[in-house]
Amino acid sequence: MRPSFVGFITIFVLSLFVSASCSSIHGSIKTEKTLAIIKPDGLLGNYTDDIRRTVVEYGFRIFKEKIVQLDEATVKSFYAEHSSKSFFSSLLKYMTSGPVLVMVLEKDNAIADWRALMGPTDASKAKITHPHSIRAKCGLDMQKNCVHGSDSTESAQREILFFFKELSADVAAEHDEL
């Protein structure tokens, strides 16, 4: 009776090992990276630790991060698609008003999950419709909404490389279908 039990345990342990190996292989295929920025109002408002804690609690891994003081040229380049919009000059002033924390977040479905965790762009609306979102908790309005997140795989790739050029091989390999 003992040898068959030992055989069963051996097969069971091996099957768990194979299953875990396959899960980690498939999991890495689905793992995404996205860019997250804690904007000046979030950093200067002392929300950084709370946001970072929330990020980790929701299953994200902070792959890379740095604090930077953006200048006008950097903001103009990063937000180039908004340059013709009426709010661009106030966005420029706001994003250069203090340091920001730029992070690369990683997890399965990172882009959509980060956007959901941030909540609606307008923080005043987020307070009503998504009261547990980051923007509801620390944002003020449409512009001073505390955080930024990439809206697509293409944006994530571009935005990550904008701030973290050293990750070009990682990001290109991850999004090789683009």
Secondary structure, DSSP 4 states (H G I P E B T S, - for coil): -HHHHHHHHHHHHHHHHHHHHHHHHHHHHHEEEEEEEE-HHHHHTT-HHHHHHHHHHTT-EEEEEEEE---HHHHHHHTGGGTTSTTHHHHHHHHTSS-EEEEEEEEETHHHHHHHHH--SSHHHHHHH-TTSHHHHH--SSS--SEEE--SHHHHHHHHHHH-GGGHHHHHHHTTT-
